[in-house]
Amino acid sequence: MTAADLSILLQEGEGTTLEFKEGLSPSFARELVGMANTVGGKILLGVRDDGTVVGMRDSNTLRARIQDIARNCDPPVRIRLHPVGDVIAVHVKESDSKPVQCSEGFFSRQGAVTQKLTRAEIRDRFQSEGAVRFDLAPCPQFVYPEDFDLEKFNTWLRRSGIASEARVEDVLVNIEAAERANGELLFRNGGVLFFAKNARRFFPQAYITCLLARGTDKVHILDRKDFDGGIVADIEEAMRFVERNTRTAYRIEGLQREDVPEYPVKAVREAITNAVMHRDWFVEGANVFVEIYANRMEIVSPGGLPGNLSVADLGGRSVRRNSLIADLLHRIAFIEKAGTGILRIRNESRDLRCPDPEFEVNGFFTARFWPTPEVREATGAPTTTPITGQVADQVTVHVTDQVRLLSVVVGAMTREQLQAAVGLKHRGHFSRAYLLPALRAGLIEMTVPDKPRSRNQRYRLTSAGRKIVMRIKETDR
């Protein structure tokens, strides 16, 4: 390890594979065991929790004490010591004979925290997840630098806040996305998912499918998109799809205006991120789905819950199935503290006065969201879920693209006529931002619903659409 490597690690901060310790405290054995039972990592002695280097004097006596602690674990933990300036780096190897214990018991890493587990818990966890973790396994088919996307890496690096003059290869190794083998850079599967030019070339299941349905099932699909630009881009594109295809109203309370989305945006983003992060990547024939129906939204992830978790444990306990993916997302603030995602999803939904989300496990993990009754009422759409909380007295319709479209509909019109009436030239934008959302909302209907692509197809207002137009006219008087 070089001084440049150390600088990168200090900027990264503590995580699953990195621990700072000011001195050789009694908890050192727990940290060794926790890393050996997880994915290995590094302990930097002489560094405070905030990353400040206070230094630690290297000596044969100190090295002997560290080696004795490692040897006294059961089974012994393999370590390698490497002094860098005033810091001593202890490289901890993942154990081949899990679970490992020290005199205080069994421990495992959860983010930057070392947690104590019973032997049964840790044994069951590794049995259920398998001896090999997908995201940490090497991907020999990936050739560096031919398959490497430098732009994706630089974007991730900027978001992480890591400012380093170190070589790209050194950073990739330090963030665990790759390792050195026989003088070459060998990418891990997690690194491929983040930084490959085309991740689906290596993993066909590496994409998110987003769909918009007209009703409460998949019989009539109004829009469908597959996003496969890498983990970060896929999450962001999925959120844009959700924002394009859901409604927004606003609430007036006193002199303040507050936008009210149809679904809790932060909670949905958290659920999509969790779906990608915790999915079982060994399931090759399935991918993550984001499905928007007339009465709900569902985010579906392949694989059940990791470890021996149950639905009842959600929000209280956390097990990371893909620790490298989680760490790389955490570095760019896509996720926060380990184990708090479900709590944030629930709290965000309640803050928006939505019904509580539902979670289901049946070989897949499904997070199900219900719309905000307040927005449904404001936009004239049917409220199909129970109303929880007090709806504000003054709710005003937000003049969205849908409302603009409704105001130009006269009788039955073709798509071309509608597009011209709202003054748009780009057909794709008109369909995504105006026509499809209005159809999904039940504000406009097709005159030939059984043949969506018919040359005789026309569009007209529904009764709900006519009510919106009337409400706008009354407001303008």
C-alpha positions as CSV (number, residue, x, y, z in Angstrom):
1,M,0.0,0.0,0.0
2,T,1.3,3.4,-1.0
3,A,0.7,6.9,0.6
4,A,-1.6,7.6,-2.4
5,D,-3.6,4.4,-1.6
6,L,-3.9,5.5,2.1
7,S,-5.2,9.0,1.0
8,I,-8.0,7.3,-1.0
9,L,-9.0,5.1,1.9
10,L,-9.1,8.0,4.3
11,Q,-11.4,10.0,2.0
12,E,-13.7,7.0,1.5
13,G,-14.5,6.7,5.2
14,E,-15.4,3.5,7.1
15,G,-17.5,0.8,5.4
16,T,-17.9,-2.9,5.2
17,T,-14.3,-3.4,4.2
18,L,-12.7,-0.5,6.0
19,E,-12.3,0.2,9.7
20,F,-10.4,3.1,11.4
21,K,-9.0,2.5,14.9
22,E,-7.0,5.0,16.9
23,G,-5.1,2.3,18.8
24,L,-5.0,-1.4,19.6
25,S,-8.2,-1.5,21.7
26,P,-9.9,-4.6,23.2
27,S,-12.4,-4.5,20.3
28,F,-9.7,-5.3,17.8
29,A,-10.4,-9.0,17.9
30,R,-14.1,-8.3,17.1
31,E,-13.1,-6.3,14.1
32,L,-10.8,-9.0,12.8
33,V,-13.5,-11.7,13.2
34,G,-16.2,-9.4,11.7
35,M,-14.2,-8.9,8.5
36,A,-13.1,-12.5,8.3
37,N,-16.7,-13.6,8.5
38,T,-17.8,-11.1,5.8
39,V,-15.6,-10.2,2.8
40,G,-12.3,-9.3,4.4
41,G,-11.0,-5.8,4.4
42,K,-8.5,-3.4,6.0
43,I,-8.1,-2.0,9.6
44,L,-6.1,1.2,9.7
45,L,-4.4,1.6,13.1
46,G,-3.6,5.2,14.1
47,V,-6.7,6.8,12.5
48,R,-9.6,8.3,14.3
49,D,-13.2,7.6,13.3
50,D,-13.4,10.9,11.4
51,G,-10.4,9.9,9.3
52,T,-7.9,12.1,11.2
53,V,-4.4,10.5,11.3
54,V,-3.0,10.5,14.9
55,G,-0.3,8.0,14.1
56,M,0.9,4.8,15.8
57,R,4.4,3.7,16.4
58,D,5.4,0.6,14.5
59,S,7.4,-1.9,16.5
60,N,8.1,-5.6,16.6
61,T,6.2,-5.8,19.9
62,L,3.1,-4.3,18.4
63,R,3.3,-6.6,15.4
64,A,3.6,-9.6,17.6
65,R,0.6,-8.6,19.7
66,I,-1.5,-8.2,16.5
67,Q,-0.4,-11.5,15.1
68,D,-1.2,-13.2,18.5
69,I,-4.7,-11.8,18.5
70,A,-5.3,-13.1,14.9
71,R,-3.9,-16.5,15.7
72,N,-6.1,-16.8,18.9
73,C,-9.2,-16.5,16.8
74,D,-11.0,-19.8,16.0
75,P,-10.0,-20.6,13.3
76,P,-7.0,-18.2,13.1
77,V,-7.6,-15.1,10.9
78,R,-5.1,-14.6,8.1
79,I,-3.7,-11.0,8.2
80,R,-0.9,-9.0,6.6
81,L,0.7,-5.9,8.2
82,H,1.8,-2.9,6.1
83,P,3.0,0.3,7.7
84,V,2.3,3.5,5.6
85,G,3.8,6.6,7.2
86,D,2.3,6.9,10.7
87,V,-0.5,4.4,10.0
88,I,-0.4,0.6,10.2
89,A,-2.7,-1.1,7.7
90,V,-3.9,-4.6,8.8
91,H,-5.1,-6.5,5.7
92,V,-7.7,-9.1,6.8
93,K,-8.5,-12.0,4.5
94,E,-12.0,-13.4,4.2
95,S,-12.0,-16.8,6.0
96,D,-12.3,-20.0,4.1
97,S,-13.7,-21.7,7.3
98,K,-16.6,-19.6,8.4
99,P,-17.9,-18.9,10.9
100,V,-14.9,-17.5,12.8
101,Q,-15.1,-16.6,16.5
102,C,-12.9,-14.7,19.0
103,S,-13.2,-15.0,22.8
104,E,-16.2,-12.7,22.8
105,G,-18.2,-14.6,20.3
106,F,-19.2,-14.4,16.6
107,F,-19.2,-11.1,14.7
108,S,-20.1,-9.9,11.2
109,R,-19.7,-6.5,9.4
110,Q,-22.9,-4.6,8.6
111,G,-21.8,-1.4,6.8
112,A,-19.3,0.3,9.1
113,V,-20.6,-1.5,12.2
114,T,-19.5,-4.9,13.6
115,Q,-22.4,-6.8,15.0
116,K,-22.5,-9.8,17.3
117,L,-24.3,-12.9,16.0
118,T,-25.1,-16.3,17.3
119,R,-23.3,-19.2,15.7
120,A,-26.6,-20.5,14.3
121,E,-27.4,-17.1,12.8
122,I,-24.0,-16.8,11.1
123,R,-24.0,-20.4,9.9
124,D,-27.5,-20.1,8.4
125,R,-26.6,-16.9,6.8
126,F,-23.7,-18.3,4.9
127,Q,-25.5,-21.5,4.0
128,S,-28.4,-19.6,2.5
129,E,-26.2,-17.1,0.6
130,G,-23.7,-19.8,-0.6
131,A,-20.0,-19.9,-0.2
132,V,-19.4,-17.5,-3.1
133,R,-20.8,-14.0,-3.3
134,F,-21.8,-12.8,-6.7
135,D,-20.6,-9.3,-6.6
136,L,-17.2,-10.2,-5.1
137,A,-16.5,-13.1,-7.5
138,P,-14.0,-12.4,-10.3
139,C,-15.3,-11.9,-13.9
140,P,-12.5,-13.4,-16.1
141,Q,-14.4,-12.5,-19.3
142,F,-14.1,-8.8,-18.6
143,V,-11.0,-7.4,-20.3
144,Y,-9.5,-4.2,-18.9
145,P,-9.3,-1.5,-20.3
146,E,-11.2,-2.6,-23.5
147,D,-14.5,-3.3,-21.6
148,F,-14.0,-0.5,-19.1
149,D,-16.1,2.7,-19.3
150,L,-13.9,5.5,-18.1
151,E,-16.7,8.1,-18.2
152,K,-18.9,6.0,-15.9
153,F,-16.0,5.6,-13.5
154,N,-15.2,9.4,-13.5
155,T,-18.9,10.2,-12.9
156,W,-18.9,7.8,-9.9
157,L,-15.6,9.2,-8.6
158,R,-17.0,12.8,-8.7
159,R,-20.1,11.8,-6.8
160,S,-18.1,9.9,-4.2
161,G,-16.1,13.0,-3.3
162,I,-12.8,11.2,-3.6
163,A,-10.2,13.6,-4.8
164,S,-7.1,11.7,-5.8
165,E,-4.2,11.9,-8.2
166,A,-3.8,8.1,-8.0
167,R,-4.0,5.9,-11.0
168,V,-7.4,4.7,-12.1
169,E,-6.2,1.1,-11.5
170,D,-5.2,1.8,-7.9
171,V,-8.5,3.4,-7.1
172,L,-10.4,0.5,-8.6
173,V,-8.4,-1.9,-6.4
174,N,-8.9,0.2,-3.3
175,I,-12.7,0.4,-3.7
176,E,-12.7,-3.4,-4.2
177,A,-14.1,-3.2,-7.7
178,A,-11.1,-5.1,-9.0
179,E,-8.1,-7.0,-7.8
180,R,-4.6,-7.6,-9.1
181,A,-3.8,-11.1,-10.3
182,N,-0.5,-12.1,-12.0
183,G,0.3,-8.5,-12.9
184,E,-3.1,-7.8,-14.5
185,L,-6.3,-6.1,-13.3
186,L,-9.1,-8.6,-12.7
187,F,-12.5,-7.1,-12.4
188,R,-15.1,-8.4,-9.9
189,N,-18.7,-8.8,-10.9
190,G,-19.8,-5.8,-8.9
191,G,-17.2,-3.6,-10.6
192,V,-18.5,-4.9,-14.0
193,L,-22.1,-3.9,-13.1
194,F,-20.9,-0.3,-12.3
195,F,-18.2,0.4,-14.8
196,A,-18.6,-1.9,-17.9
197,K,-19.4,-0.3,-21.2
198,N,-22.1,-3.0,-21.6
199,A,-22.9,-4.9,-18.4
200,R,-25.5,-7.1,-20.2
201,R,-22.8,-8.5,-22.4
202,F,-21.5,-10.3,-19.2
203,F,-24.8,-10.5,-17.2
204,P,-28.0,-10.7,-19.4
205,Q,-30.1,-10.0,-16.3
206,A,-28.4,-6.6,-15.6
207,Y,-31.3,-4.3,-16.5
208,I,-34.5,-2.7,-15.1
209,T,-37.8,-3.0,-16.9
210,C,-40.3,-0.2,-16.3
211,L,-43.9,-0.5,-17.6
212,L,-47.1,1.5,-17.5
213,A,-50.4,-0.3,-17.5
214,R,-53.8,1.1,-18.4
215,G,-55.7,-0.9,-15.7
216,T,-54.9,-3.0,-12.7
217,D,-53.1,-5.8,-14.5
218,K,-50.7,-6.3,-17.5
219,V,-53.4,-6.9,-20.1
220,H,-53.0,-3.4,-21.7
221,I,-49.5,-2.0,-21.6
222,L,-49.3,1.7,-22.5
223,D,-45.5,2.1,-22.3
224,R,-42.5,-0.2,-21.5
225,K,-38.8,0.6,-21.3
226,D,-35.7,-1.5,-20.6
227,F,-32.8,0.4,-19.0
228,D,-29.4,-1.3,-19.2
229,G,-26.8,1.5,-18.9
230,G,-25.2,0.3,-15.6
231,I,-26.5,0.2,-12.0
232,V,-26.4,3.9,-11.4
233,A,-27.9,5.0,-14.7
234,D,-30.6,2.3,-14.5
235,I,-31.8,3.5,-11.1
236,E,-31.9,7.1,-12.3
237,E,-33.7,6.2,-15.6
238,A,-36.3,4.2,-13.7
239,M,-37.0,7.2,-11.5
240,R,-37.4,9.4,-14.5
241,F,-39.9,6.9,-15.9
242,V,-41.8,7.0,-12.6
243,E,-41.9,10.8,-12.5
244,R,-43.0,11.0,-16.2
245,N,-45.9,8.7,-15.6
246,T,-47.3,9.7,-12.3
247,R,-49.3,12.8,-11.3
248,T,-48.5,15.8,-9.2
249,A,-51.0,18.2,-7.4
250,Y,-50.2,21.0,-5.1
251,R,-51.6,21.9,-1.7
252,I,-52.2,25.5,-0.6
253,E,-52.0,26.0,3.2
254,G,-51.9,29.6,4.3
255,L,-49.7,31.4,1.8
256,Q,-47.5,28.4,1.1
257,R,-47.7,26.2,-1.9
258,E,-46.5,22.6,-1.5
259,D,-46.2,20.1,-4.4
260,V,-47.8,16.8,-3.6
261,P,-46.6,13.8,-5.8
262,E,-48.9,10.9,-6.4
263,Y,-46.4,8.5,-4.9
264,P,-43.7,9.1,-2.2
265,V,-40.8,9.9,-4.5
266,K,-38.0,9.3,-2.0
267,A,-39.5,6.1,-0.8
268,V,-39.9,4.8,-4.4
269,R,-36.3,5.7,-5.1
270,E,-35.1,3.8,-2.0
271,A,-37.2,0.8,-3.0
272,I,-35.7,0.7,-6.6
273,T,-32.2,1.1,-5.2
274,N,-32.8,-1.7,-2.7
275,A,-34.2,-3.9,-5.4
276,V,-31.0,-3.6,-7.4
277,M,-28.7,-3.8,-4.4
278,H,-30.3,-6.8,-2.7
279,R,-31.5,-8.8,-5.7
280,D,-30.2,-12.3,-6.1
281,W,-27.9,-11.9,-9.1
282,F,-27.4,-15.6,-9.5
283,V,-31.0,-15.7,-10.9
284,E,-30.1,-15.2,-14.5
285,G,-33.6,-15.4,-16.1
286,A,-35.1,-12.5,-14.2
287,N,-34.5,-8.8,-13.7
288,V,-35.9,-5.9,-11.6
289,F,-39.3,-4.6,-12.6
290,V,-41.0,-1.2,-11.9
291,E,-44.7,-1.5,-12.7
292,I,-47.2,1.3,-12.6
293,Y,-50.8,0.4,-12.5
294,A,-54.0,2.4,-12.3
295,N,-54.3,1.8,-8.6
296,R,-50.7,1.0,-7.3
297,M,-47.0,0.8,-8.1
298,E,-45.0,-2.4,-7.6
299,I,-41.2,-2.8,-7.5
300,V,-40.2,-6.5,-7.9
301,S,-36.8,-7.9,-7.3
302,P,-35.6,-11.5,-8.1
303,G,-34.9,-13.6,-5.0
304,G,-36.3,-13.6,-1.6
305,L,-34.9,-12.0,1.5
306,P,-31.1,-12.6,2.2
307,G,-30.0,-14.7,5.1
308,N,-32.7,-15.9,7.4
309,L,-34.7,-12.7,7.4
310,S,-38.5,-12.6,7.3
311,V,-40.9,-9.8,6.3
312,A,-41.4,-9.2,10.0
313,D,-37.7,-8.4,10.4
314,L,-37.8,-5.6,7.8
315,G,-36.8,-2.3,9.4
316,G,-35.3,-4.0,12.4
317,R,-32.6,-6.3,11.0
318,S,-30.4,-6.0,7.9
319,V,-28.3,-8.5,5.9
320,R,-26.5,-7.3,2.8
321,R,-26.6,-9.9,0.1
322,N,-24.2,-7.9,-2.1
323,S,-21.8,-6.0,0.1
324,L,-19.7,-4.5,-2.7
325,I,-22.7,-3.2,-4.6
326,A,-24.0,-1.7,-1.4
327,D,-20.7,0.0,-0.6
328,L,-20.3,1.5,-4.1
329,L,-23.8,2.9,-3.8
330,H,-23.2,4.2,-0.3
331,R,-20.1,6.0,-1.5
332,I,-22.2,8.1,-3.8
333,A,-25.1,8.6,-1.3
334,F,-27.6,6.4,-3.1
335,I,-28.1,4.6,0.2
336,E,-27.6,5.7,3.8
337,K,-27.0,3.9,7.0
338,A,-27.3,0.1,6.8
339,G,-30.7,-1.3,7.8
340,T,-32.6,2.0,7.6
341,G,-34.1,1.7,4.1
342,I,-37.4,0.1,5.0
343,L,-37.9,2.6,7.9
344,R,-37.3,5.5,5.5
345,I,-39.8,4.0,3.0
346,R,-42.5,3.7,5.6
347,N,-41.8,7.1,7.1
348,E,-41.8,8.9,3.8
349,S,-45.1,7.2,2.8
350,R,-46.7,8.3,6.1
351,D,-45.4,11.9,5.7
352,L,-47.1,12.1,2.3
353,R,-50.4,10.7,3.9
354,C,-50.2,7.6,1.7
355,P,-51.4,4.2,2.9
356,D,-48.6,2.1,4.3
357,P,-46.6,0.3,1.6
358,E,-46.8,-3.5,1.6
359,F,-43.9,-6.0,1.3
360,E,-44.3,-9.6,-0.1
361,V,-41.8,-12.5,-0.5
362,N,-42.6,-15.5,-2.7
363,G,-39.3,-16.2,-4.5
364,F,-39.4,-12.5,-5.5
365,F,-39.4,-9.5,-3.2
366,T,-42.2,-7.0,-4.0
367,A,-42.6,-3.5,-2.5
368,R,-46.1,-2.3,-3.2
369,F,-47.0,1.4,-3.0
370,W,-50.5,3.0,-3.0
371,P,-51.2,6.5,-4.4
372,T,-51.8,9.6,-2.3
373,P,-55.6,10.0,-2.0
374,E,-55.1,13.8,-2.0
375,V,-53.6,13.8,-5.5
376,R,-56.2,11.4,-6.8
377,E,-59.0,13.7,-5.5
378,A,-57.3,16.8,-6.9
379,T,-56.7,15.4,-10.4
380,G,-60.2,13.8,-10.7
381,A,-58.8,10.2,-10.8
382,P,-60.6,7.5,-8.9
383,T,-59.3,6.8,-5.3
384,T,-59.0,3.0,-5.0
385,T,-57.2,2.8,-1.7
386,P,-58.3,3.7,1.8
387,I,-57.7,7.3,2.8
388,T,-55.4,7.7,5.9
389,G,-54.9,11.0,7.5
390,Q,-56.6,14.4,7.1
391,V,-56.8,15.8,3.6
392,A,-56.2,19.6,3.4
393,D,-59.3,21.7,2.8
394,Q,-57.7,23.6,-0.1
395,V,-56.3,21.3,-2.8
396,T,-55.7,22.9,-6.2
397,V,-55.1,21.1,-9.5
398,H,-51.5,21.6,-10.7
399,V,-51.6,22.7,-14.3
400,T,-49.6,19.8,-15.7
401,D,-49.0,18.6,-19.3
402,Q,-52.1,16.4,-18.9
403,V,-54.3,19.4,-18.1
404,R,-52.9,21.4,-21.0
405,L,-53.8,18.5,-23.3
406,L,-57.3,18.2,-21.9
407,S,-58.0,21.8,-22.6
408,V,-57.5,21.3,-26.4
409,V,-59.6,18.2,-26.9
410,V,-62.7,18.8,-28.9
411,G,-64.8,15.7,-29.8
412,A,-62.7,12.8,-31.1
413,M,-59.3,13.8,-32.5
414,T,-56.3,12.0,-34.0
415,R,-52.9,11.9,-32.4
416,E,-51.6,14.3,-35.0
417,Q,-54.4,16.8,-34.3
418,L,-53.8,16.7,-30.5
419,Q,-50.1,17.1,-31.0
420,A,-50.5,20.1,-33.2
421,A,-53.1,21.6,-30.8
422,V,-50.6,21.7,-28.0
423,G,-47.9,23.1,-30.3
424,L,-45.4,20.2,-30.1
425,K,-43.2,18.9,-32.9
426,H,-41.6,15.8,-31.3
427,R,-43.9,12.8,-31.4
428,G,-42.0,10.8,-28.7
429,H,-42.1,13.7,-26.2
430,F,-45.8,14.3,-26.8
431,S,-46.6,10.6,-26.3
432,R,-44.5,10.2,-23.1
433,A,-45.4,13.5,-21.4
434,Y,-48.9,14.2,-22.6
435,L,-50.9,11.4,-24.2
436,L,-49.8,8.3,-22.3
437,P,-50.2,9.8,-18.8
438,A,-53.6,11.1,-19.7
439,L,-54.7,7.7,-21.0
440,R,-53.3,6.0,-17.9
441,A,-55.1,8.5,-15.7
442,G,-58.4,7.7,-17.3
443,L,-58.8,11.3,-18.5
444,I,-58.7,10.5,-22.2
445,E,-59.8,7.3,-23.9
446,M,-59.4,5.6,-27.3
447,T,-62.3,5.3,-29.7
448,V,-60.9,1.9,-30.8
449,P,-59.5,0.5,-27.5
450,D,-59.0,-3.1,-28.8
451,K,-56.8,-1.8,-31.6
452,P,-54.4,0.8,-30.2
453,R,-52.5,1.2,-33.5
454,S,-55.6,1.4,-35.8
455,R,-55.5,4.0,-38.5
456,N,-59.0,5.0,-37.4
457,Q,-57.9,5.6,-33.8
458,R,-59.2,8.8,-32.2
459,Y,-59.0,10.2,-28.7
460,R,-61.7,11.8,-26.6
461,L,-62.3,13.1,-23.1
462,T,-63.7,10.7,-20.5
463,S,-66.2,11.8,-17.9
464,A,-63.3,12.3,-15.5
465,G,-61.5,14.4,-18.1
466,R,-64.5,16.6,-18.7
467,K,-64.8,17.2,-14.9
468,I,-61.2,18.5,-14.9
469,V,-61.8,20.8,-17.8
470,M,-64.9,22.2,-16.1
471,R,-63.1,22.7,-12.9
472,I,-60.3,24.7,-14.7
473,K,-62.9,26.8,-16.5
474,E,-64.7,27.6,-13.2
475,T,-61.3,28.6,-11.6
476,D,-60.5,30.9,-14.5
477,R,-63.8,32.8,-14.3
